[in-house]
């Protein structure tokens, strides 16, 4: 008999028992091997205002080193205490995450936990459960999706980019097409930036979130399609970079939750969009600042000290992961900086630990994180082919060169793969994948080296052979000489889910001079080509292009330079 992907009552046949008990049962004709996980939820004891429940979860998919089960109540039930799981509740939504001693959940294995709760009126049973974002008790079709048997709406896949098209933003496409030669890349997929509350409904007559999702449905047709969203509006945003400051003050965490994240989550949860694979890149340039730009470091800023002290970066990211992670077809990727920011020993492991702190804050669990993204809106080379971190020149390690400056990594791909290993080692799921933003890290054109530099010393060797032509790794604003990088593609390397163009090429990083605006964006001297630097770029010139507009605004001269220096060439 052929299987269907109907929800088998979300496969939850709630069978009333005696003494106030209820069991979530699997229909007798269901193919259990094709069901990724099952949940047995029993009310063992119930009285006028309270109850005790027992839950058993069986994992039929790949083995797990950590897990989280989620469900929502239809009534006013509240979990008050529990055992064998870390239980938390936000509104009607409940999350049960593993304890340190029961995180391992092999294929075919089960784990049980229990809790006490309160209620009034009717103690209605939950009807849908998820394990690590995958809906349980639903037939997933057996041996896995094939070309004629795609995943059903809301069915999580290991890599959302695999076998899928990616949404082309019509607004960016129009700007690219209007540029001389821009039609060559106008059909490339780019991220949609939700960088303020107003962007949810559209700014200045532009497309809002629903308009983008509706356009994505039209592009999807009968195929799988990924939509890439940048969640970017934390309180006190970008504490070390004035050019991309945001609209919310350092203490406005409640406004961030209720007026920004909640409306986004509500739109993404609309069943109309359940067939889309929605990738969210969560709050770039936030958490790493709490490691690298806080006191007592020379690179500290007062704004970053404030955000570390008030905890609102951690709270905001945790809240976003929790709320967005509740939507079955959302894939959260957290920003993890880049190798020229976090690749040093005193930044690398502490940053990973901070990512986990945020991923377990405000009701979130590590299961709400599908992966991480590196190099977002930055310029670090994907792969340096002319030297490695293990090279030496005349007995001196390349790590002693001015460019590498004792970093452990020379490019983004090696950094991304190493960061993934570190994150799994501290408790993130073993299946997490990495994204690398390659929109502006091509460094092609006539200046691209064709071989190693001279072996006079480590500096001539590294500087003569490196693709990344920035003056210093710490330079980040509208970099002169940069080019388009590798085109977006799925599964390009081990542990890498995709190369993406999350930063739309042609959108400015910040203005070259102060420009009055109502977008909360300040003037950062790192965007001024005459600036001689600060401790964050070792007091080097900024390397920025002149005549740049506000961050996010179209910068035609930069777009043309990116195309001219593209690698691979256009």
Buried (B, 14 or more C-beta within 10 A) or exposed (E): EEBEBEBBBBBBBBEEEEEBBBBBBBEEEBEEEBBBBBBBBBBBBBEEEBBBBBBBBBBBBEEBBBBBBBBBBEBEBBBEEBEBBBBBBBEBBBBBBBEEEBBEBEEEEEBBBBBBBEBEEEBBBBBBBBBBBBBBBBBBBEEEBEEEBBBBBBBBBBBBBBBBBBBBBEBBBEBBEEBEEBEBBBEBBBBBBBBBBBBBBBBEEEBBBBBBBEBBBEBBEEEBBBBBBBBBBBBBBBBBBBBBBBBBEBEBBEBBBEBBBEBBBEBBBEEEBBBBBBBBBBBBBBBBBBBBBBEEBEBBBEBBBBBBEBBBBBBBBBBBBBBBBBBBBBBBBBBBBBBBBBBBEEBBBBBBEBBBBBBBBBBBBBBBBBBBBBBBBBBBBBEBBBBEBEBEBEEBBBBBBEBBBEBBBBBBBBBBBBBBEBBBEEBBBEBBBBBBBBBBBBBBBEEBBEEBBEEEBBBBBBBBBBBBBBBBBBBBBBBBBBBBBBBBEBBBBEBBBBBBBBBBBBBBBBBBEEBEBEBBBBBBBBBBBEBEBBEBBBEBBBBBBEEBBBBBBBBBBBBBBBBBBBBEEB
